[in-house]
Amino acid sequence: MGYCLTMKRVLILLQFILFLPALLWPLFAADDPYAAWGHGRPQDAIAALHARAENEQRWDAWLDAGLAAAAANRHGEAIAWTLTAHQMAPERSEPRQALRALNVTLPVGWVDRLGPLILPGQGWVGIILLCLGAACLGYSLCTNRQRTGTLITGCLLLLIALPGRIAIDHDQTRSLISAVRDTLLYDSAGKPMTAIASGSILYRDQTDAWADRILVVLNDGTRGFVPVVDTVAKP
């Protein structure tokens, strides 16, 4: 009799454990930004996705924030956050495609010029090739056995991986920003020079702001100042 009661209690406990995720799922789903987005409310997902992107600092997190903003018809924020994703991973095609869908033309970078030549320098493959190439060069300098073959192998591995790695690192350091709303370009005296449409891609020419304005360069080479507030995308 006691054995049967114990088994019943164990079965009840197991059922409770099995059904617990189903009972708690609505609580987690309420806080899941993707759930709101999936139910046709992308505007409700923007704040959470933006906070996640800022905390994790991953290109795909910024891309999700940009896509949610685009779905919510927040054009300026969508371009700004998707551009951040592109800056963090210029070799990835997803941010490029998203920006193309937003009618944004990116400035040509080294990744664009090299094309398929960047492939061996990406990710862990590039790191492994660089390490192997450096190891071969180091070994060839420390030994006299098969020195020529090892030296050639090391040079070839570095030649394969370095162009892509250098191109990716270069494009990541480009100071590209976008105008999140229609604004104006001012000269150093504060006189308006030209209008800048929302979503325009700008080169930031310096890191420090001056009088709440930053120095930028337009695609045609025109230099001037834009208000900082017009380049900051907030959820």
N, C-alpha and C positions, 0 to 999 in steps of 0.2 A: 504493500500500500504506500509506504513512504517513498519507494522507488518511483512509483507512478506519479506521485505528486511532484517529485523532483524533476522528472522528465517533462511534465506539463509546464513547470516554471521555466525550464530551459527553452522549450519550444516557444513560449510566450515572449521570452527575452529575445530569441532569435528573430521572431516576427517583428518585434518592435525595432530592432536594429535594421532589419531589411526595409521597413517602411519609413524609417526616420528621414532618409534623404528626400523621399517624396513629400513628407510633411514640411520639411524645412525649405524645399525648393522655392516656393512662392516668396519667402523672405529674401533669398539670395537673388532671385530673378528681378525683384523690385529694385535692387541696387545694380543690376547688370545693365550697363549702357547699351550693349548690343541687343538686349531684349527690347528695350524701348525703340531702338533703331529698326529692329526687325518688325515691330508692330506699327511702323509708319510714323514714328515720332522722332526723327533724327535730331530735332532741336533739343529734345530732352536728354540726348546722349552727349551733346557737345562738351558740357562742363566736365563730366566725368572722364571722357576720353582725353580732353586737354590736360587735366590734372595727371592722368596716368602717363601721358607723353612727357610731361615735365619731370615726373618722378623717375621714369625708367630711362629716358633719353635714348630711345631706340627709333630707328627710322620708320619701322612699320607702325609703331604707336602714333607717331606724328602723321603718317599717311592716313590712318584710320580717323584721326581727328579732322584732317582736311577733307576726307570723303564725306564724313558726317556733316560738316559745314556746307559742303557743296550740295548735299541732299536737302539741306535746310535753306538753300538759296542765299547763303551768306558768302557771297562771291569773294570778297576781300580776304576774309579769314581762311577760306578754303585754299586760296592761292598761297597765302603766307605760310600756313602749316604744311602744305604739300611741298612747298619750296624748301622748308626746313628738312623734310624727309629726303629730298633730293640732295641737299647739301651734305647730309650725313652719310648717304650711300649713292654717290653719283653714278656708280656702275650699275645700279638696279634699274630695271625697265619700268617697274610699277609706278614710281613717282613721275617719271617722264610721261607715261601714258595718261596719268591723271591730269597733269598740267596741260597736255595736249588737248584733252577733253574740255578743259577750262579755257581753251583758246589762248594759251600762253606759249610764247616762243622763247625758249631758253637761249642765253648766249652760248656760243660754241666753246666747248672746253677741250682739254687735252684728251679726255675719255672719248669724245666724239671724233677727234682727229685720228686717234689710234684704232678705233673700231675693235675688231676681233683680237687685235694684238694685246688687249688688256686682260683677256680671259685667263692666261696662266698666272697672272699676278693677283688674282682675287682670292680673298678669304684664306682659309687654312692651306689651300693648295699653293698659293703664292708664298706663304710663310715657310712651308716645308721646302719648296724649291730654293728659296733664298738661303735657308739654313744649310741645305745640302751643298749648294754652290759655295758658300763661305767655308764649309767644312772641307770640301775638296781643295780649295785654294790654300787653306791653312795646312792641310796634309802635304800638299805638293811642296810647300816651303820648308817642311820639316823632315823630308825624306828624299832619298835619291832613287828609290825604287819606283818605277813607272811614273816618274815625276811629270813627264810631258803629257801622258794620257790623262792623269788626274787634273793637271792644270787646265787642259782643254775642256774636260768635262765640267769643271767648276765654272769656267768662263761661259760656257754654253748655258748652263743652268741659270746663271745670273742674267745673261742676255735675254733669256726667255721670260723670266719673271720680273725683272726690274722695270721695263717700260710701263707695264700695267700698274705696278705698285706706285711708281712715281706719278703717273697720270691721275690715279685715284686720290693720292695724298694732295696733289696740287689742286684738284677741283674741290676737295673738301675745305680748303683754306680760302677759297674765293668768298669775298664778303658780299654775297647777293642778298638783297632784301626786296620787299615788294610794298607798294602803297596799298594799304587796306581800305582806303577810301579816296575819292577825288581830292586832290590837293594842288598846291602851287610850288614851283621852284623859285627860290629867292636868291638874289645876289648877296654879297657880303654886307651891303648897306641896308638890307631888308626890303629891297624893291622887288616886286614880283616880276619874274622873267617869262615863265611859260606854265601852262597847265599840265598836270600829270594825272592821268586817268587811274582809277582804281584797278589794281592788279598789275600795274606796270612794274617791270623788273628793273632794279637800280643796283649800281655798284656803290657800296659804302666805302668812302675814301679815307675815313678815319674812325677810330673807335670811340673817342670822347665826343659828347654832345656839347655844343656851344650855344648858349641862350635858348635851350630847349630845341635846338635844330642840329641836324647832322649833315655833313658834307657828302654829297653823292655825285655820281657821274651817270648821265643818261647813255643810252645806246649810241647816240650820235656824237658822243664825246662832250656834250655840254655839262659843265660843272656848276653846282649851286647847292643851296641848302633847302632841306625840307623839314617840317616840324616832326619831332620824334613821335608825337602822339599819332600821326598819320601813318606810321610804319609799324605800330605795335598792335598785334591782333590779340584781342581778349575774348574769352568765351562768353 
